[in-house]
Amino acid sequence: MKRILSLLSITIITFIIVLAFNAPPAGAVEAGYYTKIVDYGFIEPYAVIPSRDDVTIIDSRPVKRRFDTGHIPGAISLPNSTFDKLVSKLPTDKSTMLIFYCGGEKCMLSHKSAYKAEALGYTNIYVYAAGYPDWIDKGNLASVSAAYVKTAIKKDKAIVIDARPAKRKYNKGHVPGAINIPNTSFDKLTGMLPTDKQMQLVFYCGGMKCPLSVKSAHKALDLGYTDVKVFQGGYPEWVKVFDKGVSGQEPYAQTSRNTGPAITVGADGDTITVESFAAVMTNDRNSIHLIDVRDASEFASGAMPGALNIPVEELVDLVADLPTDKPIVFVCATGARSGEAYDIVKLEKEEMEVLFLDAEVTYKKDGNYEVIPN
């Protein structure tokens, strides 16, 4: 019996020695990795359009070779190699959540950048280690840069599609070479899409707060198109990078035509001026019906006091039920969907007294909001 136990002990010891000599050094796999690593389930609720104000998602990969050709929608580009030069792109509030990512499990750029951010005093940092490859593998859309869009148009490699309203946005300024298929008219205008379902389609709208491009992109995917992307920076990013789009954009200006004692209409006849809207909301709120046409989830996270929520895609079936006793003012986050709401109503009931706010609006949970004219 003692001999059996002795042989067993020798076998176990030998096995342990073999493992010790063949195993990788302790901590080798984790060496250099950031301490707080998250998975797709963590980042998914933050990587949304309209983009959230409580998080900054950061692509640590090189710009031209990686970010430009495809990145998580809403992410900013802050390559690890130029981190110190571009650190001003990070939020000033150092408690803001930062989520870094790069090219997958073997890519160390996001981890290195996370440590740099920590050294600067940021306190709420995570690394999505699986990164961009995992994001795409999960069936999500890729966003591309303004530089990518310009090259794609020049080399005829993609059909670029403006998902904003025609009269309100596209006709006043758009990416040169882009065709216009407003999201709310998508089903009626599918004939404008190429017959080749493998042709690359790139959708854009009014920037990071505008979901029209994402919605249209998913509609294209449902139709069987296999190479669909979004340019989520949209027309504002195009103008920022290349100064202007197609000429002919008309500025909004105040006119003397009023719908009531406190409401001043813009030069185009379709908008309420930002100044007039502020005056109405402060002094004469009951003189208008205020309808927020953003999605219900956006409305729930913050809205103007007294606003009624009717998502623009539901408005088509509700025009006949809209009140007519006082003017209606439509609002959204960028002026794109509120402009669509205006067009929808006027198409069905030209006589209705409606206006929309053409501005970028930031909503707070406590009912406060900030309006910046477009």
VEXZADO-486179 format. One line per 5 residues: number of its first residue (from 1); their letters; for each residue x, y, z of N, C-alpha, C. Coordinates in pm, whole numbers, plus 50000, padded with zeros to 5 digits. Atoms other than C-alpha are relative to their C-alpha. Example, Ala and Ser with C-alpha at 12.3 -4.5 7.8 and 13.67 -1.06 7.14 Angstrom:
REM residues 2
1) AS) 50089/49881/50000/51230/49550/50780/50090/50120/50000; 49918/49881/49994/51367/49894/50714/49923/50109/50073
***
This chain:
REM residues 374
1) MKRIL) 50083/49880/50000/50000/50000/50000/50088/50127/50000; 49909/49886/49993/50286/50236/50094/50069/50022/49865; 49934/49989/50130/50452/50158/49762/49909/50066/49897; 50099/49942/50094/50134/50249/49570/49989/50150/50024; 50012/49858/49965/50104/50581/49758/50126/50076/49958
6) SLLSI) 49874/49937/50038/50469/50653/49695/50007/50024/49850; 50002/49986/50147/50434/50588/49321/49903/50110/49956; 50101/49899/50032/50119/50806/49314/50055/50140/50027; 49943/49871/49964/50302/51091/49486/50103/50044/49897; 49896/49969/50100/50593/51071/49242/49935/50044/49868
11) TIITF) 50071/49966/50125/50348/51080/48948/49944/50141/50007; 50060/49867/49984/50169/51388/49083/50107/50108/49996; 49891/49902/49997/50496/51571/49152/50058/50021/49860; 49948/49992/50137/50625/51487/48804/49907/50081/49911; 50102/49929/50080/50299/51619/48649/50006/50150/50028
16) IIVLA) 49994/49858/49963/50327/51946/48842/50124/50065/49941; 49875/49946/50055/50690/51991/48733/49987/50024/49850; 50020/49985/50145/50595/51934/48367/49916/50123/49970; 50086/49882/50020/50316/52193/48393/50078/50128/50025; 49926/49880/49964/50548/52440/48559/50095/50042/49889
21) FNAPP) 49903/49967/50104/50805/52418/48279/49933/50038/49868; 50067/49975/50128/50547/52435/47995/49898/50112/50006; 50101/49895/49988/50302/52693/48133/50063/50136/49974; 49948/49865/50021/50337/53062/48034/50025/50067/50133; 49973/49930/49875/50478/53295/48298/49875/50060/50059
26) AGAVE) 50119/49947/49933/50224/53410/48554/49977/50145/49958; 50037/49864/50036/50039/53721/48436/50039/50040/49859; 49953/49963/50134/50181/53707/48082/49886/50041/49909; 50114/49969/50086/49841/53710/47915/49944/50138/50032; 50058/49874/49958/49728/54010/48118/50099/50115/50000
31) AGYYT) 49898/49895/49991/50054/54203/48102/49966/50118/49911; 50028/49879/50075/49984/54561/47997/49854/50029/49977; 50143/49980/50021/49607/54513/47981/49944/50092/50109; 50063/49912/49901/49392/54774/48150/49916/49917/50097; 50064/50078/49892/49227/54666/48474/49850/49981/49981
36) KIVDY) 50146/50009/50014/48864/54734/48378/49963/49973/49854; 50035/50043/50136/48775/54537/48065/49852/49964/49994; 50143/50025/50014/48415/54524/47941/49972/49929/49867; 50037/50074/50121/48231/54321/47678/49893/50075/49921; 50099/49939/50088/47977/54393/47407/49872/50038/50076
41) GFIEP) 50122/49971/49923/47687/54374/47654/50011/50128/50079; 49980/49875/49925/47839/54663/47847/49993/50121/49909; 49991/49882/50086/47909/54895/47555/49873/50025/49918; 50117/49988/50089/47588/54828/47358/49905/50113/50038; 50093/49892/49966/47360/55063/47559/50062/50139/49991
46) YAVIP) 49934/49870/50008/47620/55340/47534/50031/50040/49856; 49966/49972/50140/47705/55311/47162/49871/50012/49919; 50131/49981/50063/47371/55449/47043/49995/50134/49928; 50030/49876/50069/47241/55717/46810/49853/50030/50022; 49917/49886/49967/47141/55980/46917/50104/49967/50107
51) SRDDV) 49892/50029/49907/47472/55976/47103/49967/50053/50139; 50025/49962/49862/47463/55997/47481/50101/50104/50047; 49913/49895/49947/47607/56289/47677/50082/49953/50120; 49934/50046/49878/47724/56077/47970/50115/49903/49974; 49891/50091/50034/47989/55876/47784/50074/50050/49876
56) TIIDS) 49921/49973/50121/48271/55926/47534/50065/49869/49958; 49942/50124/50053/48361/55627/47319/50116/50039/49909; 49876/49955/50063/48715/55648/47187/50067/49888/49921; 49929/50092/50089/48877/55472/46892/50148/50032/50006; 49857/49977/49981/49250/55433/46966/50084/49961/49878
61) RPVKR) 49927/50046/50118/49343/55307/46618/50045/50117/49912; 49960/49894/50094/49519/55508/46342/49881/50052/49921; 50115/49936/50066/49290/55751/46160/49980/49947/49858; 50020/50029/50142/49344/55692/45788/49985/49851/49972; 50001/50143/50030/49406/55317/45798/49889/49924/50071
66) RFDTG) 50101/50073/49925/49134/55227/46046/49873/50081/50025; 50120/49924/49960/48899/55495/46183/49921/50048/49880; 50069/49944/50117/48818/55655/45847/49915/49894/49929; 50067/50105/50079/48718/55324/45688/49892/49925/50077; 50105/50067/49923/48500/55199/45973/50024/50009/50149
71) HIPGA) 49989/49990/49855/48436/55272/46340/49861/49990/50063; 50128/50007/49929/48165/55242/46604/49932/50136/49988; 50069/49871/50013/47901/55512/46533/50000/50077/50132; 49996/49916/49881/47938/55801/46774/50137/50009/50065; 49867/49998/49940/48302/55724/46858/50082/50117/49946
76) ISLPN) 49906/49899/50046/48568/55993/46841/50134/49932/49972; 49870/50055/50032/48912/55931/46695/50107/50067/50086; 49890/49952/49919/49199/55965/46940/50109/49893/49998; 49899/50104/50014/49487/55749/46814/50099/50000/50117; 49907/50008/49888/49716/55625/47088/50133/50067/49967
81) STFDK) 49871/49942/50040/50019/55742/46889/50003/50152/50010; 50007/49854/49990/49898/56104/46900/49916/50043/50119; 50085/49974/49884/49718/56088/47233/50033/50133/50066; 49960/49879/49927/49920/56365/47398/49967/50128/49924; 50028/49881/50080/49864/56605/47108/49850/50028/49988
86) LVSKL) 50144/49985/50022/49488/56544/47087/49919/49983/50128; 50067/50025/49874/49406/56513/47455/49885/50098/50026; 50108/49902/49984/49183/56822/47429/49866/49947/49950; 50125/50059/50048/48926/56601/47254/49925/49926/50110; 50066/50066/49888/48853/56432/47587/49911/50100/50074
91) PTDKS) 50089/49909/49926/48569/56574/47801/50074/50069/50114; 49937/49927/49890/48663/56838/48057/49965/49940/50135; 50043/50065/49876/48466/56656/48326/50069/49864/50013; 49919/50120/49990/48706/56387/48443/49927/49882/50065; 50080/50113/49951/48427/56178/48593/49915/49939/49889
96) TMLIF) 50074/50053/50114/48272/56124/48248/50052/49860/49965; 49959/50135/50039/48273/55760/48142/50074/50004/49866; 49923/50016/50123/48541/55683/47883/50007/49852/49967; 49987/50139/50045/48528/55360/47682/50093/49998/49880; 49900/50010/50107/48838/55289/47472/49985/49865/49928
101) YCGGE) 49995/50127/50074/48855/55029/47196/50099/50013/49886; 49915/49999/50119/49080/54929/46909/49970/49877/49914; 50019/50103/50101/49133/54628/46681/49978/49859/50049; 50029/50135/49952/49044/54335/46903/50087/49958/50118; 49936/50051/49879/49181/54117/47181/50152/50016/50000
106) KCMLS) 49855/49991/50006/49541/54135/47059/50052/50143/49983; 49961/49860/50020/49540/54512/47011/50017/50068/50136; 49969/49938/49871/49705/54700/47298/49977/50150/50001; 50011/49854/50008/49636/55055/47177/49897/50056/50097; 50104/49951/49910/49313/55095/47374/50044/49993/50146
111) HKSAY) 49951/50015/49863/49477/54967/47693/50102/50108/50034; 49898/49897/49979/49772/55205/47655/49934/50138/50016; 50069/49872/49991/49537/55499/47595/49923/50013/50131; 50074/49998/49875/49327/55404/47896/50091/50037/50117; 49904/49967/49893/49633/55418/48121/50042/50147/49992
116) KAEAL) 49965/49859/50017/49723/55758/47974/49889/50090/50054; 50113/49922/49950/49373/55888/48049/49994/49996/50153; 49999/50014/49854/49398/55753/48403/50106/50090/50062; 49891/49915/49951/49728/55937/48450/49961/50148/49998; 50047/49862/50009/49547/56258/48351/49893/50031/50103
121) GYTNI) 50098/49977/49894/49299/56210/48635/49860/49954/49969; 50133/50053/50030/49004/56048/48459/49973/49878/50088; 50030/50099/49895/48827/55818/48703/49901/49892/49960; 50107/50093/50039/48563/55628/48505/50033/49942/49863; 49942/50047/50126/48755/55437/48238/49980/49850/49982
126) YVYAA) 50016/50142/50034/48683/55108/48061/50063/49974/49863; 49948/50041/50130/48831/54915/47770/49912/49888/49944; 50075/50102/50073/48615/54725/47523/50103/49921/49921; 49883/50070/50053/48892/54474/47456/49971/49928/49868; 50033/50070/50125/48711/54277/47183/49993/50097/49883
131) GYPDW) 49988/49891/50095/48687/54608/47000/49916/49995/49875; 50075/49982/50124/48576/54694/46649/49964/49869/49930; 50039/50126/50066/48590/54337/46507/49878/49936/50066; 50113/50058/49929/48349/54221/46777/49872/50077/49972; 50116/49915/50030/48118/54516/46712/49938/49961/49865
136) IDKGN) 50048/50038/50133/48090/54419/46344/49947/49857/50001; 50044/50140/49993/48062/54046/46421/49861/49987/50061; 50131/50003/49936/47756/54126/46631/49891/50054/49909; 50101/49955/50098/47582/54261/46319/49971/50148/50003; 50024/49856/49989/47617/54633/46390/50053/50075/49878
141) LASVS) 49958/49914/50110/47665/54916/46143/50138/50059/50027; 49874/49927/49992/48003/55072/46072/49974/50144/49957; 50005/49860/50041/48039/55447/46056/50132/50037/49934; 49880/49959/50072/48285/55613/45818/50018/50151/50015; 49967/49859/49982/48453/55954/45809/49965/50082/49876
146) AAYVK) 50024/49910/50112/48403/56259/45588/50103/49975/49889; 49896/50027/50100/48734/56180/45415/49966/49874/49920; 50039/50123/50068/48609/55829/45334/49887/50028/49900; 50115/49969/50086/48283/55967/45190/50046/50075/49876; 49952/49922/50114/48467/56216/44970/50070/49911/49898
151) TAIKK) 49928/50092/50089/48692/55944/44829/49904/49903/49931; 50096/50095/50055/48401/55703/44780/49920/50062/49885; 50074/49931/50106/48211/55962/44575/50091/50024/49880; 49906/49967/50107/48517/56064/44374/50034/49877/49916; 49962/50122/50070/48604/55704/44286/49879/49913/49964
156) DKAIV) 50123/50070/50035/48240/55601/44240/49992/49862/50067; 49999/50127/49927/48272/55330/44508/49875/49982/50087; 50118/50010/49914/47946/55404/44691/49894/50098/49956; 50112/49907/50014/47604/55563/44666/49983/50066/50135; 50013/49926/49875/47588/55835/44932/49860/50060/50006
161) IDARP) 50142/49967/49990/47237/55905/45058/49973/50091/50119; 50041/49903/49898/47109/56208/45251/49860/49962/50048; 50129/50048/49947/46828/56085/45481/49916/50112/50059; 50074/49886/49944/46713/56437/45578/49888/50044/49906; 50107/49948/50087/46402/56617/45447/50057/50080/49884
166) AKRKY) 49949/49934/50121/46443/56757/45097/49997/50152/50010; 50016/49854/50001/46307/57109/45126/50072/50065/50117; 49950/49942/49878/46418/57168/45480/50152/49995/50012; 49858/50023/49976/46772/57032/45467/50080/49978/49871; 49920/50039/50117/46898/56866/45148/50013/50113/49899
171) NKGHV) 49997/49895/50101/46802/57150/44913/50080/50122/50043; 49929/49884/49948/46970/57404/45137/50150/49975/50015; 49859/50032/49989/47303/57223/45155/50019/49852/50027; 49978/50143/49981/47423/56866/45118/50138/49961/49948; 49872/50052/50047/47728/56654/45049/49997/49990/49847
176) PGAIN) 50000/50006/50146/47820/56699/44680/49999/49855/49950; 50009/50134/50055/47717/56392/44486/49902/49910/50072; 50095/50082/49924/47472/56263/44748/49860/50011/49940; 50140/49997/50041/47120/56166/44647/49914/50016/50125; 50088/49975/49886/46822/56247/44868/49886/49899/50007
181) IPNTS) 50111/50090/49970/46596/55978/45012/49963/50023/50147; 50039/49974/49860/46427/56119/45326/49954/49872/50068; 50034/50122/49928/46382/55853/45591/49851/49973/50000; 50145/50021/49993/46006/55909/45618/49940/49965/49865; 50049/50034/50134/45970/55867/45240/50076/49881/49941
186) FDKLT) 49911/50106/50048/46210/55574/45216/49925/49895/49919; 50073/50108/50067/45951/55312/45121/49947/50041/49864; 50053/49950/50128/45816/55532/44841/50111/50025/49897; 49891/49959/50089/46159/55611/44697/50108/49893/49984; 49900/50108/50011/46333/55273/44699/50047/49981/49856
191) GMLPT) 49959/50010/50141/46344/55293/44319/50126/50080/49970; 49879/49921/50019/46627/55544/44359/50125/49921/50041; 49886/50081/49958/46847/55273/44512/50049/49915/49883; 49946/50082/50110/47077/55069/44286/49939/49859/50000; 50053/50137/50010/46952/54733/44160/50101/49898/50054
196) DKQMQ) 49895/50088/49950/47285/54578/44257/50002/50006/50153; 50009/50002/49854/47235/54476/44622/50137/49995/50068; 49866/50002/49942/47611/54448/44671/50069/50137/49991; 49945/49865/50009/47669/54815/44589/50003/50063/50139; 49989/49939/49867/47791/55006/44893/49910/50123/50010
201) LVFYC) 50086/49887/49971/47540/55249/45042/50051/50067/50128; 49958/49924/49881/47645/55524/45286/49893/50105/50029; 50107/49908/49960/47367/55708/45470/50053/50105/50098; 49965/49897/49901/47404/56038/45655/49879/50089/50025; 50105/49902/49973/47185/56301/45818/50061/50119/50074
206) GGMKC) 49962/49875/49934/47227/56582/46073/50100/49989/50112; 49897/50010/49898/47507/56454/46293/49974/49897/50108; 50000/50103/49896/47556/56256/46612/49866/49987/50073; 50129/50006/49931/47213/56340/46752/49886/49958/49907; 50104/50030/50099/47027/56249/46433/49997/49851/49967
211) PLSVK) 50009/50143/50026/46904/55887/46398/49947/49963/49861; 50061/50030/50130/46760/55920/46045/50089/49911/49914; 49909/50080/50082/47071/55776/45879/50002/49854/50046; 50000/50137/49946/47073/55472/46109/49871/49928/49963; 50129/50062/50033/46703/55408/46052/49993/49963/49852
216) SAHKA) 50002/50029/50144/46739/55433/45674/50096/49886/49966; 49903/50106/50025/47048/55211/45681/49942/49863/50032; 50061/50128/49964/46857/54937/45860/49889/49961/49902; 50101/50029/50102/46575/54967/45607/50066/49943/49875; 49927/50051/50116/46830/54913/45331/50047/49857/50024
221) LDLGY) 49960/50137/49965/46964/54606/45511/49883/49904/49988; 50121/50083/50008/46608/54472/45535/49963/49970/49855; 50028/50021/50143/46582/54510/45156/50101/49906/49935; 49901/50093/50054/46885/54285/45113/50132/50059/49959; 49870/49940/50032/47165/54534/45060/50103/49950/50101
226) TDVKV) 49903/50071/49916/47481/54376/45196/50117/50087/50047; 49887/49914/49963/47729/54666/45220/49946/50138/50034; 50066/49877/49956/47561/54941/45420/50078/50062/50115; 49928/49927/49896/47740/55204/45627/49927/50131/50030; 50052/49867/49969/47658/55533/45795/50118/50097/50013
231) FQGGY) 49907/49890/49974/47845/55861/45794/49934/50081/50110; 50079/49947/49890/47724/55952/46140/50034/50144/50033; 49969/49859/49981/47911/56281/46156/49910/50089/49916; 50100/49935/50084/47675/56379/45877/50042/50133/49939; 49973/49874/50069/47643/56712/45703/50077/50100/50087
236) PEWVK) 49919/49908/49917/47772/56913/46005/50148/49965/49997; 49859/50041/50006/48094/56710/45998/50060/50030/49864; 49952/49970/50135/48123/56751/45621/50038/50148/49990; 49974/49855/50004/48099/57130/45655/50121/50035/50084; 49887/49974/49911/48348/57127/45943/50133/49964/49933
241) VFDKG) 49876/50049/50062/48606/56932/45741/50027/50068/49866; 49980/49950/50136/48547/57068/45390/49937/50137/49974; 50051/49862/50005/48398/57412/45465/49855/50014/49954; 50138/49985/50047/48075/57370/45266/49962/49882/49913; 50050/50102/50091/47857/57138/45065/49963/50065/49869
246) VSGQE) 50049/49941/50124/47667/57212/44746/49949/50139/50029; 50041/49862/49979/47605/57586/44708/49849/50014/49990; 50143/49972/50008/47261/57736/44745/49930/49995/50134; 50062/50002/49869/47204/57709/45117/49948/50138/50035; 50062/49872/49968/46965/57982/45228/49998/50021/50151
251) PYAQT) 50001/49975/49856/47009/58141/45570/49859/50026/50049; 50127/49968/49938/46716/58159/45804/50008/50142/50057; 50002/49863/49947/46615/58512/45900/49859/50034/50048; 50129/49960/49943/46340/58673/46098/49925/50090/49904; 50083/49914/50083/46051/58832/45910/49891/50060/50087
256) SRNTG) 50105/49931/49924/45758/59045/46012/49869/49922/50004; 50126/50075/50002/45494/58781/45938/49987/49919/50128; 50023/50068/49874/45354/58652/46265/49875/49916/49996; 50121/50079/49985/45106/58378/46349/49922/50044/50122; 50066/49952/49879/45021/58552/46673/50088/50106/50062
261) PAITV) 49927/49888/49942/45139/58828/46902/50141/49963/50045; 49869/50035/49947/45440/58627/47029/50080/49908/49908; 49934/50099/50086/45531/58400/46736/50051/50067/49873; 49938/49943/50119/45775/58517/46469/50051/49887/49912; 49967/50106/50095/45824/58305/46159/50130/50031/49927
266) GADGD) 49877/49982/50075/46155/58250/45980/49974/50039/49856; 50012/49950/50137/46224/58378/45628/49941/49896/49905; 50053/50105/50087/46133/58042/45475/49851/49978/50019; 50142/50014/49974/45784/58063/45625/49961/49873/50072; 50031/50130/49941/45810/57721/45786/50050/49983/50143
271) TITVE) 49938/50015/49869/46013/57775/46103/49960/50112/50095; 50011/49896/49899/45971/57961/46427/50144/50039/50037; 49864/49960/49968/46281/58168/46503/50035/49957/50142; 49955/50044/49868/46489/58058/46799/49965/50104/50106; 50031/49894/49904/46439/58396/46967/49851/50001/50035
276) SFAAV) 50144/50001/49978/46064/58379/46921/49958/49879/50082; 50033/50121/49924/46051/58021/47049/50034/50017/50147; 49961/49976/49860/46240/58121/47363/49900/50091/50070; 50096/49907/49941/45997/58409/47421/49867/49931/50028; 50127/50072/49982/45693/58185/47372/50009/49906/50120
281) MTNDR) 49986/50096/49892/45824/57918/47608/50010/50068/50136; 49985/49928/49873/45901/58181/47874/49874/50078/50039; 50108/49906/49969/45606/58417/47845/49860/49959/49957; 50133/50029/50056/45324/58256/47649/49990/49855/49956; 49993/50143/50032/45362/57878/47662/49868/49944/49950
286) NSIHL) 50131/50054/50037/44988/57816/47626/49950/50047/49864; 50043/49950/50131/44976/57994/47290/50030/49900/49888; 49966/50100/50102/45109/57685/47109/49975/49859/50052; 49992/50143/49969/45080/57307/47097/50143/49959/49968; 49861/50040/50019/45433/57175/47143/50007/49848/49985
291) IDVRD) 49994/50144/50028/45493/56833/46984/50144/49959/49971; 49864/50055/50013/45822/56647/47023/49993/49874/49915; 50012/50112/50094/45871/56408/46730/50119/49904/50007; 49893/50098/49980/46175/56219/46864/49940/49864/50039; 50044/50132/49956/46154/55849/46948/49962/50003/50147
296) ASEFA) 50050/50003/49863/45979/55757/47272/50113/49986/50103; 49889/50020/49906/46306/55644/47436/50077/50129/50022; 49932/49872/49987/46467/55980/47364/49917/50096/50085; 50091/49912/49928/46163/56166/47494/50001/49968/50149; 50002/50042/49860/46167/55962/47815/50125/50044/50076
301) SGAMP) 49875/49963/49933/46527/56061/47886/50012/50150/50023; 49997/49855/49982/46450/56434/47873/49915/50069/49896; 50089/49932/50094/46191/56667/47718/49964/50138/50052; 50044/49867/49961/46059/57021/47719/49871/49991/50082; 50122/50003/49918/45791/57094/47981/49874/50017/49914
306) GALNI) 50128/49989/50068/45441/57035/47848/49996/49946/49859; 49996/50052/50138/45552/56873/47522/49926/49866/49991; 50065/50127/50031/45347/56592/47368/50093/49923/49907; 49910/50081/50083/45546/56304/47217/49922/49922/49895; 50052/50077/50112/45445/56180/46872/50119/49973/49907
311) PVEEL) 49886/50029/50088/45741/56007/46698/49962/50025/49854; 50030/49956/50136/45766/56134/46341/49948/49886/49913; 50044/50111/50082/45716/55788/46195/49856/49957/50032; 50140/50030/49965/45380/55761/46375/49907/50114/49960; 50079/49880/50029/45268/56110/46274/49915/49986/49875
316) VDLVA) 50071/50015/50128/45160/56007/45924/49856/49956/50022; 50135/50053/49977/44860/55819/46064/49919/50083/50099; 50068/49922/49895/44769/56088/46319/49972/50144/49960; 50018/49861/50043/44754/56406/46112/49857/50047/50021; 50142/49960/49988/44374/56409/46112/49959/50027/50144
321) DLPTD) 50036/49984/49860/44373/56398/46492/50072/50116/50068; 49926/49890/49938/44606/56694/46551/49908/50118/50032; 50086/49887/49962/44455/56995/46731/50016/50118/49904; 49998/49888/50093/44369/57304/46527/49967/50133/50067; 50043/49879/49931/44276/57558/46795/50112/50102/50019
326) KPIVF) 49887/49907/49992/44628/57711/46807/50118/49940/49925; 49888/50051/50081/44958/57679/46619/50071/49881/50066; 49919/50114/49955/45159/57358/46645/50146/50031/49969; 49857/49987/50022/45535/57377/46688/50064/49864/50023; 49932/50128/49989/45734/57060/46619/50145/50023/50043
331) VCATG) 49860/49995/49958/46068/57001/46793/50060/49860/49996; 49927/50128/49990/46333/56726/46785/50137/50030/50056; 49865/49976/49948/46709/56713/46846/50087/50083/49907; 49915/49929/50097/46849/56866/46525/49924/50087/49901; 50078/49930/50100/46563/57013/46322/49966/49914/49881
336) ARSGE) 50024/50088/50115/46565/56721/46077/49862/49934/50011; 50128/50070/49985/46274/56519/46215/49884/50097/50018; 50108/49901/49984/46074/56827/46316/49964/50059/49863; 50028/49954/50136/46113/56949/45956/49921/49898/49921; 50078/50106/50064/45987/56613/45833/49855/50003/50047
341) AYDIV) 50135/49993/49944/45689/56645/46066/49921/50113/49933; 50064/49887/50068/45612/56984/45915/49956/49961/49859; 50031/50039/50138/45627/56843/45561/49886/49899/49995; 50105/50102/49997/45407/56546/45654/49864/50065/50020; 50128/49934/49970/45135/56770/45799/49955/50086/49882
346) KLEKE) 50037/49910/50110/45145/57023/45516/49957/49923/49875; 50039/50082/50114/45120/56746/45259/49856/49952/50014; 50135/50050/49975/44802/56617/45421/49899/50112/50021; 50090/49890/49967/44655/56945/45547/50073/50132/49984; 49926/49879/50031/44802/57251/45380/49955/50118/50086
351) EMEVL) 50054/49887/49928/44577/57482/45578/50038/50003/50148; 49968/50005/49858/44702/57372/45920/50112/50097/50036; 49902/49903/49954/44900/57628/46118/50107/49928/50081; 49891/50073/49936/45226/57449/46195/50133/50066/49968; 49864/49953/50016/45589/57549/46238/50094/49896/50061
356) FLDAE) 49906/50087/49930/45905/57373/46346/50122/50079/50042; 49880/49936/49948/46216/57464/46541/50121/49939/49931; 49881/50047/50071/46524/57436/46319/50123/50034/50083; 49890/49975/49908/46789/57407/46587/50048/49869/50060; 49951/50115/49926/47005/57165/46780/49961/50017/50146
361) VTYKK) 50051/49990/49863/46844/57094/47115/50061/49890/50086; 49948/50096/49901/47010/56928/47414/49901/49995/50115; 50102/50017/49897/46757/56789/47661/50060/49947/50129; 49957/50047/49868/46812/56740/48033/49886/49924/50067; 50100/50081/49932/46634/56495/48259/49905/50083/50087
366) DGNYE) 50082/49918/49911/46504/56775/48482/49905/50094/49925; 50089/49915/50078/46313/56940/48197/50067/50122/49940; 49926/49890/50061/46576/57200/48117/50053/49957/49863; 49951/50030/50133/46710/57225/47764/50081/50118/49948; 49919/49896/50062/46955/57421/47551/49975/49997/49851
371) VIPN) 50030/49989/50143/46876/57546/47200/50112/50079/49931; 49895/49934/50079/47150/57629/46947/49952/50007/49855; 50049/49989/50139/47039/57765/46605/50088/49924/49903; 49922/50064/50106/47144/57564/46300/50054/50105/49905
***
